């Protein structure tokens, strides 16, 4: 089912991979520039990209055997047909269990300086290990079942020997994580209408509504303060953490007790990854769960806005269903509904925007212009293929 979508998206992925290995990311042919608007993909020195490693990571990413009931893979929550999300408010793990946070897209996750909504892992290698052993995701007690599979499966044994030069007991979870991370770093895509408008000077790439929306984005809407645009690239994230009034508002009266209880549990050896995905209230503490700093209460990572029109629902808790709801939340000054109480930990830059209804619509239309055609085509192809299968 995923073959067409993988094939379509791989146009971008393979270009990114080849250019990253050659040290020439972003210089594809003049006709097609899938990395237009993006910086070079950051590649760690101890985990260089290679086609065979990326292919191995792809296979591992889609292997549902790496879960306690054999039904959950990385792709369960990060599906190609949904722009590497799952389209749900909260992802579904083994035996139908659900967590507390929305699955962010993997597309362009390579550019983040930390992973997960609260930034508890510094890189993709660390991130890729956690879902397998989370009690509501993969459900494994430890990584040993995964190692048993990759050390005995003939295809995996051959691939790991080719890629890493390791066999049997030499093969560790670090090798598995590096392969998955390499695959994830290949899933990058720019070249949106905005990129062609802003970085190539194609004034026809955006329509009049989107141009007005762009002016609001960098002006009255102040979106660019956190969703950054540089002179030669635009990641649409500052890689920082902000309390924007999502989730935390519902528990703000209970924050002192929750924060104290969380710190106590953490001091006694509690696993942050497990706690935040199994306890809804603790999840809303956000970055505080990692740093323990009062200023980080309710703060979550600024997500990229690239392909945002394809990755609903929104926010760390999936509580906003449409882009218009997102813009209205910011227009209200960080509260939904508009008459709700503003939480005591709200980031300083969040305040009412005084946008009109027409301006809100313009801003939403601009956000739609951040969609990469390669990703949109992959999603469409996957949907068409699935419909074709159903019709038979």
C-alpha positions as CSV (number, residue, x, y, z in Angstrom):
1,X,0.0,0.0,0.0
2,X,2.8,2.4,0.8
3,X,4.8,1.7,-2.4
4,X,3.5,4.6,-4.5
5,X,3.8,7.2,-1.7
6,X,7.3,6.1,-0.8
7,X,8.2,6.2,-4.5
8,X,6.8,9.7,-4.9
9,X,8.3,11.1,-1.7
10,X,11.6,9.4,-2.4
11,X,12.2,11.8,-5.3
12,X,12.8,14.3,-2.6
13,X,14.5,11.9,-0.2
14,X,17.0,10.6,-2.7
15,X,18.0,14.0,-3.9
16,X,18.5,15.1,-0.3
17,X,20.5,12.0,0.4
18,X,22.7,12.4,-2.6
19,X,23.3,16.0,-2.0
20,X,24.0,15.6,1.7
21,X,26.6,12.9,1.0
22,X,28.2,15.2,-1.6
23,X,28.1,18.2,0.7
24,X,26.0,20.1,-1.9
25,X,22.5,20.1,-0.4
26,X,20.1,22.5,-2.0
27,X,21.7,22.7,-5.4
28,X,19.5,20.4,-7.4
29,X,18.8,21.3,-11.1
30,X,17.3,24.6,-11.9
31,X,14.1,23.0,-13.1
32,X,13.4,21.1,-9.8
33,X,14.7,22.2,-6.5
34,X,13.1,20.1,-3.8
35,X,15.3,21.6,-1.1
36,X,14.6,25.2,-2.1
37,X,14.2,27.2,1.1
38,X,16.1,24.7,3.3
39,X,19.6,24.7,4.7
40,X,22.0,21.8,4.3
41,X,20.7,18.7,6.2
42,X,22.8,18.4,9.4
43,X,24.5,15.0,9.4
44,X,26.3,13.8,12.6
45,X,29.9,12.8,12.0
46,X,29.4,9.4,13.6
47,X,26.4,8.6,11.5
48,X,27.0,9.6,7.8
49,X,24.3,9.0,5.3
50,X,24.5,6.2,2.8
51,X,21.9,4.7,0.5
52,X,22.1,1.2,2.0
53,X,21.8,2.6,5.5
54,X,18.7,4.7,4.6
55,X,17.1,1.6,3.0
56,X,17.8,-0.4,6.1
57,X,16.3,2.4,8.3
58,X,13.2,2.5,6.0
59,X,12.7,-1.3,6.6
60,X,13.1,-0.9,10.4
61,X,10.8,2.1,10.4
62,X,8.0,-0.1,9.0
63,X,8.6,-3.2,11.0
64,X,5.6,-3.8,13.3
65,X,7.3,-6.8,15.0
66,X,9.1,-4.3,17.2
67,X,6.1,-4.0,19.5
68,X,4.6,-6.2,22.1
69,X,1.6,-7.3,20.0
70,X,3.2,-7.1,16.6
71,X,0.9,-4.3,15.4
72,X,2.8,-1.1,15.9
73,X,5.7,0.3,13.9
74,X,7.2,3.8,13.6
75,X,5.0,4.2,10.5
76,X,1.9,3.5,12.5
77,X,2.1,7.0,13.9
78,X,4.1,8.5,11.1
79,X,2.5,7.3,7.9
80,X,3.6,8.5,4.4
81,X,-0.1,8.7,3.3
82,X,-0.6,11.4,6.0
83,X,2.6,13.4,5.5
84,X,4.3,11.2,8.1
85,X,1.6,11.8,10.8
86,X,-1.4,9.7,11.7
87,X,-4.2,12.3,11.5
88,X,-5.3,11.5,15.1
89,X,-5.5,13.7,18.2
90,X,-3.5,11.1,20.1
91,X,-1.7,8.2,18.5
92,X,-2.8,4.6,19.0
93,X,-0.2,2.2,20.4
94,X,-0.3,-1.5,21.2
95,X,-3.7,-3.1,22.1
96,X,-5.4,0.2,21.2
97,X,-3.9,2.2,24.0
98,X,-3.6,6.0,23.4
99,X,-1.0,8.5,24.7
100,X,-1.3,12.1,25.6
101,X,0.4,13.9,22.7
102,X,-0.2,14.4,19.0
103,X,2.3,12.7,16.6
104,X,4.3,15.4,14.8
105,X,5.4,15.0,11.2
106,X,8.8,13.4,10.5
107,X,9.2,15.5,7.3
108,X,12.0,18.0,8.0
109,X,12.5,16.7,11.6
110,X,16.2,16.4,10.6
111,X,16.5,20.1,11.1
112,X,15.3,20.2,14.7
113,X,17.9,20.8,17.4
114,X,15.9,18.6,19.8
115,X,13.2,15.9,19.4
116,X,9.8,15.3,20.9
117,X,7.4,18.1,21.9
118,X,9.3,18.7,25.1
119,X,12.8,18.3,23.6
120,X,13.8,15.5,25.9
121,X,16.0,13.9,23.3
122,X,18.8,15.9,21.5
123,X,18.8,14.0,18.2
124,X,17.0,11.5,16.0
125,X,19.2,8.6,17.2
126,X,18.0,9.1,20.8
127,X,14.4,9.7,19.7
128,X,14.1,6.6,17.7
129,X,14.8,4.3,20.6
130,X,12.0,5.5,22.9
131,X,8.7,4.6,21.3
132,X,9.5,0.8,21.3
133,X,9.7,0.7,25.1
134,X,7.0,3.3,25.9
135,X,4.2,1.5,27.7
136,X,1.5,3.0,25.5
137,X,3.4,2.8,22.2
138,X,5.5,-0.2,21.5
139,X,5.0,-1.7,24.9
140,X,8.3,-3.6,25.1
141,X,9.9,-4.0,28.5
142,X,13.3,-3.4,26.9
143,X,15.0,-3.5,23.5
144,X,16.1,-7.1,23.7
145,X,13.2,-8.4,21.5
146,X,14.2,-6.1,18.7
147,X,17.8,-7.2,18.9
148,X,16.7,-10.8,18.8
149,X,14.9,-10.2,15.5
150,X,17.7,-8.2,13.8
151,X,20.4,-10.6,14.9
152,X,18.5,-13.6,13.5
153,X,16.5,-12.4,10.6
154,X,18.6,-13.2,7.5
155,X,17.7,-10.0,5.6
156,X,18.5,-7.9,8.6
157,X,21.7,-9.8,9.3
158,X,22.9,-9.2,5.8
159,X,22.0,-5.5,5.8
160,X,23.6,-4.7,9.1
161,X,26.8,-6.5,8.1
162,X,26.8,-4.5,4.8
163,X,26.0,-1.1,6.5
164,X,27.8,-1.3,9.8
165,X,30.1,-4.3,9.5
166,X,28.6,-6.0,12.6
167,X,27.1,-9.4,13.2
168,X,25.3,-11.2,16.0
169,X,26.2,-9.8,19.5
170,X,28.2,-6.9,17.9
171,X,24.8,-5.6,16.6
172,X,23.4,-3.2,19.3
173,X,20.4,-0.9,19.6
174,X,22.7,2.0,18.7
175,X,23.1,0.5,15.2
176,X,19.3,0.1,14.9
177,X,18.8,3.7,16.0
178,X,21.4,5.1,13.6
179,X,19.7,3.4,10.6
180,X,16.3,4.7,11.6
181,X,17.7,8.2,12.1
182,X,19.4,8.1,8.7
183,X,16.1,7.2,7.1
184,X,14.3,10.0,8.9
185,X,17.0,12.5,7.8
186,X,16.3,11.6,4.2
187,X,12.7,12.7,4.6
188,X,13.1,16.4,3.8
189,X,11.3,18.7,1.5
190,X,11.0,22.4,0.6
191,X,10.2,24.0,-2.7
192,X,6.8,25.2,-1.5
193,X,5.0,28.0,-3.4
194,X,6.3,30.3,-0.6
195,X,9.9,29.2,-1.3
196,X,9.5,29.9,-5.0
197,X,8.0,33.3,-4.2
198,X,10.5,34.4,-1.6
199,X,13.7,32.7,-2.5
200,X,13.4,32.6,-6.3
201,X,11.5,35.8,-6.9
202,X,8.5,34.1,-8.6
203,X,5.8,36.6,-7.9
204,X,3.2,34.3,-9.4
205,X,3.9,31.5,-6.9
206,X,1.5,33.1,-4.4
207,X,-1.9,34.5,-5.1
208,X,-3.1,37.9,-3.8
209,X,-4.7,36.4,-0.7
210,X,-1.6,34.5,0.2
211,X,0.6,37.6,-0.3
212,X,-1.7,39.5,2.1
213,X,-1.4,36.6,4.5
214,X,2.4,36.6,4.2
215,X,2.5,40.3,5.1
216,X,0.3,39.5,8.2
217,X,2.6,36.6,9.0
218,X,5.7,38.9,9.3
219,X,3.7,41.9,10.5
220,X,0.6,42.2,12.6
221,X,0.4,38.5,13.2
222,X,3.9,38.3,14.6
223,X,4.1,34.6,13.6
224,X,7.7,35.1,12.3
225,X,8.9,35.8,15.8
226,X,8.9,32.0,16.5
227,X,8.3,30.5,13.0
228,X,11.5,32.0,11.6
229,X,12.4,33.0,8.1
230,X,16.0,33.9,7.2
231,X,17.3,35.6,4.1
232,X,18.4,32.4,2.4
233,X,16.3,29.7,4.2
234,X,13.2,29.2,6.3
235,X,12.8,26.4,8.8
236,X,9.7,28.1,10.3
237,X,10.8,27.3,13.8
238,X,13.1,28.9,16.3
239,X,13.7,25.5,17.9
240,X,12.7,27.0,21.3
241,X,9.9,26.3,23.7
242,X,6.9,28.5,24.5
243,X,3.8,28.4,26.6
244,X,1.1,29.4,24.1
245,X,-1.9,28.6,26.3
246,X,-2.6,25.1,25.0
247,X,-3.3,22.3,27.5
248,X,-1.8,24.1,30.5
249,X,-4.9,26.3,30.8
250,X,-7.0,23.3,31.9
251,X,-4.7,22.4,34.8
252,X,-3.2,25.8,35.8
253,X,-4.8,25.7,39.3
254,X,-3.2,22.3,39.9
255,X,0.3,23.2,38.6
256,X,2.0,23.6,42.0
257,X,1.0,20.2,43.1
258,X,1.6,18.5,39.8
259,X,5.0,20.1,39.4
260,X,6.1,19.0,42.8
261,X,4.8,15.5,42.4
262,X,6.5,15.2,39.0
263,X,9.9,16.4,40.3
264,X,9.6,13.9,43.2
265,X,8.8,11.0,40.9
266,X,11.7,12.0,38.5
267,X,14.1,12.2,41.4
268,X,13.1,8.6,42.4
269,X,14.1,7.4,38.9
270,X,10.8,8.0,37.0
271,X,11.2,7.9,33.2
272,X,10.1,11.2,31.7
273,X,9.1,9.5,28.4
274,X,6.8,7.1,30.3
275,X,5.3,9.7,32.6
276,X,4.3,12.3,30.1
277,X,2.7,9.8,27.7
278,X,0.7,8.0,30.4
279,X,-0.5,10.9,32.6
280,X,-2.4,13.6,30.8
281,X,-1.9,16.2,33.5
282,X,1.8,15.6,33.8
283,X,2.1,15.9,30.0
284,X,0.8,19.4,30.1
285,X,3.8,20.5,32.2
286,X,5.7,20.5,28.9
287,X,9.4,21.5,28.9
288,X,9.4,21.7,32.7
289,X,9.4,17.9,32.7
290,X,12.9,18.0,31.2
291,X,14.5,21.1,32.7
292,X,12.6,21.5,36.0
293,X,12.5,25.3,35.5
294,X,9.4,27.2,36.5
295,X,9.7,29.3,33.3
296,X,9.3,26.1,31.2
297,X,5.9,25.1,32.7
298,X,3.5,24.5,29.8
299,X,6.1,25.3,27.2
300,X,6.4,23.1,24.1
301,X,8.6,23.2,21.1
302,X,7.8,25.5,18.2
303,X,6.9,23.1,15.3
304,X,7.8,23.8,11.7
305,X,4.9,25.2,9.7
306,X,6.0,23.4,6.5
307,X,3.3,21.2,5.1
308,X,1.1,22.3,8.0
309,X,-2.1,22.1,5.8
310,X,-1.5,18.3,5.6
311,X,-0.8,17.5,9.2
312,X,-4.0,18.3,11.2
313,X,-4.9,18.2,14.0
314,X,-2.7,20.7,15.6
315,X,-0.7,21.6,18.8
316,X,1.0,19.1,21.1
317,X,-2.4,17.8,22.3
318,X,-4.1,17.8,18.9
319,X,-6.8,19.9,20.4
320,X,-7.2,22.3,17.5
321,X,-8.7,20.7,14.4
322,X,-8.2,23.3,11.7
323,X,-5.7,26.0,10.8
324,X,-8.4,28.6,11.3
325,X,-8.8,27.5,14.9
326,X,-5.1,27.8,15.4
327,X,-5.0,31.4,14.1
328,X,-8.0,32.3,16.2
329,X,-6.3,30.9,19.3
330,X,-3.4,33.2,18.7
331,X,-5.7,36.1,17.8
332,X,-7.4,35.6,21.2
333,X,-4.1,36.0,22.9
334,X,-3.4,32.4,23.8
335,X,-6.8,31.3,25.0
336,X,-9.6,29.1,23.5
337,X,-12.4,30.1,23.9
338,X,-11.8,33.9,23.8
339,X,-13.2,34.5,27.3
340,X,-11.1,31.8,28.9
341,X,-8.6,32.7,31.7
342,X,-5.1,33.4,30.5
343,X,-2.6,31.0,32.3
344,X,0.0,32.5,34.7
345,X,2.9,31.0,32.8
346,X,2.0,32.3,29.3
347,X,5.0,33.3,27.2
348,X,5.4,37.0,27.1
349,X,5.0,37.4,23.3
350,X,1.5,35.9,23.3
351,X,-1.1,38.6,23.3
352,X,-4.2,39.5,21.3
353,X,-3.5,40.2,17.6
354,X,-6.7,42.1,16.7
355,X,-7.0,40.5,13.3
356,X,-10.2,40.8,11.4
357,X,-12.1,37.8,10.1
358,X,-10.8,38.6,6.6
359,X,-7.2,38.8,7.9
360,X,-7.6,35.5,9.7
361,X,-8.7,33.9,6.4
362,X,-5.7,35.5,4.6
363,X,-3.3,34.2,7.1
364,X,-4.7,30.7,6.8
365,X,-4.3,30.8,3.0
366,X,-0.7,31.8,3.4
367,X,-0.1,28.8,5.7
368,X,-1.4,26.5,2.9
369,X,1.3,27.9,0.6
370,X,4.0,26.2,2.8
371,X,3.1,22.8,1.4
372,X,5.8,21.1,-0.6
373,X,4.5,19.6,-3.9
374,X,6.5,16.4,-3.4
375,X,4.8,15.8,-0.1
376,X,1.3,16.7,-1.4
377,X,1.8,14.4,-4.4
378,X,2.9,11.5,-2.1
379,X,-0.2,12.0,0.1
380,X,-2.5,12.1,-3.0
381,X,-0.9,9.1,-4.6
382,X,-1.2,7.0,-1.4
383,X,-4.9,8.0,-1.0
384,X,-5.6,7.1,-4.6
385,X,-3.9,3.8,-4.3
386,X,-5.8,3.0,-1.1
387,X,-9.1,3.9,-2.8
388,X,-8.2,1.7,-5.7
389,X,-7.6,-1.2,-3.3
390,X,-10.9,-0.6,-1.6
391,X,-12.8,-0.6,-4.9
392,X,-11.5,-4.0,-5.7
